[in-house]
């Protein structure tokens, strides 16, 4: 096995283990594009998990800077011996797009809450939707910018709701400050892992926004060749349904869905040509 093949195999395992939703969508993408998608998604895993791996923001900044310098050196063959970098160097994924993703992930190192939903949605656009834009590039297709933005934000909002317990355990809170005030939620109760009716109200508002973005995406005709880039958003409905249950408590109940059900949803989306 060549060094590049080994690098792509490492990306395969990293995405399978740490970003299973996107991993399942790769399996439905055209074979020639799968390696590039795996490299992109593995890179996203690497930078998204930095806050979990460091004890203080400065260490996270150092890791992000390491990735900036690595991406800047890809076209000179400077991969620093990292499997994900080796794989990225073998693709034509936009280096500017990768650098923009790194910049957007700096926000993850801040303990400051998002001021409001528009601020959270802007972050979702710069992270989740940006990954979908790069995925479309890896597929060699173009699609309406509004569709990418809407699908990316919907998937990000859904993911942030699902990750609320993990973020709380790390003393991080992604729910907008204005919603917390409106529903009279003390952030400290969330960080302590306490479910309240106020927090349920906040979650329902975010769920409603995610559903609105999904609806907007589904109103637009999409080129079938571009669909694999947006497929992760096809999984949002089931996760959102679970979180809207009256007795749902994110700190005690998981939003996991059997893999075969996820596969069926993705396959259906691919067949009908709509997320």
Buried (B, 14 or more C-beta within 10 A) or exposed (E): EEEBEEBBBBBBEBBBEBBEBBBBBBEBBEEEBBBBBBBBBBBBBBBBBBBEEBEEBEBBBEBBEBBBEBBEBBEEEBBEEBBBBBBBBBBEBBBEBBBBBBEBBBBBBEEEBBEEBEBBBBBBBBBBBBBBBBBBBBBEBEBBEEBBBBBBBBBBBBBBBBBBBEBBEEEBBBBBBBBBEEBEBEBEBBBEBBBBEBBBBBBBBBBEBBBBBBEBBBEEEBBEBBBBBBBBBBBBBBBBEBBBEEEBEBBEBEBEBEEEEBEEBBBEBBEEEBB
